[in-house]
Amino acid sequence: MTGTRARSCLGAGRRQMTNSRLPGLHNLPRAERLTRVAQAAGLDAAARAHLEAAAAHDGEIADHLSENVISVMAVPLGVATNLRVDGQDVLVPMATEESSVVAAVCNGARACRDAGGVVTEADPPRMIAQVQVTGLEDLSAARDAVLARRDEIAARCNACDPVLVRLGGGFRDVEARIVPPFLVLHLIVDVRDAMGANTVNTMAERIAPFVEEITGGRVGLRILSNLADRRLVRARAVWPAEVIGADVVDGILSAWAFAAADPYRAATHNKGIMNGIDAVGLATGNDTRALEAGAHAFAAQGGYGPLSSYEKTPQGDLLGRIELPMPVGIVGGATRAHPTAQAALKIMGATTADRLARVMAAVGLVQNFSALRALATEGIQRGHMGLHARNVAIAAGATGAQIDRIARAMVERGEIRENVARTLLDEMPRKGR
């Protein structure tokens, strides 16, 4: 880099530096927060106007859902069609900025629809709260002391949420694990239609003094585990060879075997599954970070591997299966507070957390099938980049009808890049478009 160019870059960097010390920001109204941040960051009038406009509709809701809110980041909400889960048709709202995700579910669901769609089964909605006990001289004796007082622990836990107990949920068991140098208790709690984090955390906090009393130790951490392996959902579907092609069946089996043999491939394999699951989770106001953490931790048990599996049936068709934790809820948190999440649940017809979890597992399996089919045939880029071309066109400045025209032109040229989109956009008036 030349000296002049280097000084230019450094100068630009200095002009963009901000002071992150903004005392009292959280006490200001949202408009004033935006003003302070815009001034500190040097935002121009256009950027500030955009942020103001973006918050015009849902800014007040956002204010109550997060901290130091200055605007709202909109994510496209699409609907996947063709899916049938346990014999019932379902429209699936999906919030995602990745254009190929919704299309993948639509296509994958269509391909297995006439063969019965997706069939699921689910564990009861049980979550785990961990209680860490430290400072113990005899871990085995402390474990036995805890297990001997199971009924008292149950009563104290259930007293935290009588409504949950009346609904059929509540404490189910306590486990005591020796994890040297700690004793770790697992409270197993049926949380019914909630995700359950607040419920189980409250119970863990409540019994901490009692655990110290009966063990003689000191309680450290008291919090749920996102490895929700007591709340698994399983789904399976058949894709007939006469629909997808015998060569595609073999190609998908080979692609899955690659993921089963190599954690580097398995990570991307599972990311494709979570593309679909996270999109439904976000649309319904659920915790996508918890879903991700639980899924990948589950995949890592015994060595990281794929969450799905595939085999060829005696008839030569493709049988796909998936199993993973699904800690989701339809009550509490953003699920209840956000009207878009409520509308998404209504579109889906999910009146219980169990139904939501089953649909989400089905979406993950169908999404994975579509990704593997693309990889085993034309490659992931052709279809993915064709849909991505619209995003590139927008980034280049295209608007309205120009977006699809520029996107089609880039696909035809096989060059989906922003500089190409700008060139095409510049040429449009000269060609009378």
Stockholm file with secondary structure:
# STOCKHOLM 1.0

chainA/1-433         MTGTRARSCLGAGRRQMTNSRLPGLHNLPRAERLTRVAQAAGLDAAARAHLEAAAAHDGEIADHLSENVISVMAVPLGVATNLRVDGQDVLVPMATEESSVVAAVCNGARACRDAGGVVTEADPPRMIAQVQVTGLEDLSAARDAVLARRDEIAARCNACDPVLVRLGGGFRDVEARIVPPFLVLHLIVDVRDAMGANTVNTMAERIAPFVEEITGGRVGLRILSNLADRRLVRARAVWPAEVIGADVVDGILSAWAFAAADPYRAATHNKGIMNGIDAVGLATGNDTRALEAGAHAFAAQGGYGPLSSYEKTPQGDLLGRIELPMPVGIVGGATRAHPTAQAALKIMGATTADRLARVMAAVGLVQNFSALRALATEGIQRGHMGLHARNVAIAAGATGAQIDRIARAMVERGEIRENVARTLLDEMPRKGR
#=GR chainA/1-433 SS CCHHHHHHHHHHHHHHCCCCCCTTGGGSCHHHHHHHHHHHHTCCHHHHHHHHHHTTTTHHHHHHHSSSCCCCCCCCEEEEEEEEETTEEEEEEEECSCHHHHHHHHHHHHHHHTTTCEEEEECCCEEEEEEEEESCSCHHHHHHHHHHTHHHHHHHHHTTCHHHHHTTCEEEEEEEEEETTEEEEEEEEECTTBCCHHHHHHHHHHHHHHHHHHHSSEEEEEEECSCCTTSEEEEEEEECHHHHCHHHHHHHHHHHHHHHHCHHHHHHHHHHHHHHHHHHHHHTTCCHHHHHHHHHHHHTTTSCCCSEEEEECTTSCEEEEEEEECCCCSBSHHHHHCHHHHHHHHHHTCCSHHHHHHHHHHHHHHHHHHHHHHHHTTCHHHHHHHHHHHHHHHHTTCCTHHHHHHHHHHHHHTCCCHHHHHHHHHHTGGGTC
#=GC SS_cons         CCHHHHHHHHHHHHHHCCCCCCTTGGGSCHHHHHHHHHHHHTCCHHHHHHHHHHTTTTHHHHHHHSSSCCCCCCCCEEEEEEEEETTEEEEEEEECSCHHHHHHHHHHHHHHHTTTCEEEEECCCEEEEEEEEESCSCHHHHHHHHHHTHHHHHHHHHTTCHHHHHTTCEEEEEEEEEETTEEEEEEEEECTTBCCHHHHHHHHHHHHHHHHHHHSSEEEEEEECSCCTTSEEEEEEEECHHHHCHHHHHHHHHHHHHHHHCHHHHHHHHHHHHHHHHHHHHHTTCCHHHHHHHHHHHHTTTSCCCSEEEEECTTSCEEEEEEEECCCCSBSHHHHHCHHHHHHHHHHTCCSHHHHHHHHHHHHHHHHHHHHHHHHTTCHHHHHHHHHHHHHHHHTTCCTHHHHHHHHHHHHHTCCCHHHHHHHHHHTGGGTC
//
